[in-house]
Amino acid sequence: MRIDSFKAFVPGFIRRPLGKLRAVGRRLRVWQRVRAQIVGATASDKQVLARALWRAPLTVWQNLDDWQFPMVQSDCTVTSRGVGLFKVRAGTDDLFHVLPGQEPAVEQAIRQALRPGDTFVDAGSNIGFYTIMAAGIVGKTGAVIACEMMPETAKILRDHLTLNDVTNVAVFEGALSDTSGDTVYASHPSGKCGQASIARSNHGSQIAVQTRTLQAVLTTTKRVHVLKMDLEGAELQALRGLGDSLNKVDLLVFENHTAPDVVKWLQARGFTIKRLDHTNALARREKG
């Protein structure tokens, strides 16, 4: 039965409890993936993770009307299977953002497109899951350019490069936009560091950051095989800031669940668009 038909024929007092049960089911599946894919780096880290897993059957019932990230109650370091080591902050969405398979279509698209020796640009790198993953794929003959605007997050990103002995990544701090050198304000909801944005108003402290363009970042880069873009609503501004450097880009993987203008902008410049999932899309340059 289609969702529209289900809503038409099933009373609200039945739909609402079913919806809450589905939310609980989704949360439990995420925790199952955490159990299978995340391992504490030390004995104490394993204890922190074990406590979070033990509490999960209770915490999944909280605030059922909101999205819930899996969280730990104490800082810890974890191994993300097949990717690397990451520091996870207590009470934040860090654990979710280092979980393999959290965006399976995005992860698969990047893995399929990249080869040793390629260049990958991670625009909105957060604490570095895709940066570390791509660095391993492109190898020492390849290069990764990671862009992150939040100072604390950028520091953690650099820590993760050291922690994983990664030497083929260049980190650029700044809010990607269509101009360089402007002061703008970024914020994120409490605990949801991966949702930091200059384009959306979030409840939380405002942090002044400087803008920079991708054109400036890519001045010495000859070719970008994959550009991954997750800028929480600022994607079009960043694309405009590419300037002529757009011609260097073969493939884009970008968040686009509420921005049809990004699709139109890319199509007008010779890219074909493919939907990856309900929030992300892939843009490939048409071969002339």
Order of alpha helices (4+ residues) and beta strands (2+ residues): alpha-alpha-beta-alpha-beta-beta-alpha-alpha-beta-alpha-beta-alpha-beta-beta-beta-beta-alpha-beta-alpha-beta-alpha-beta-beta
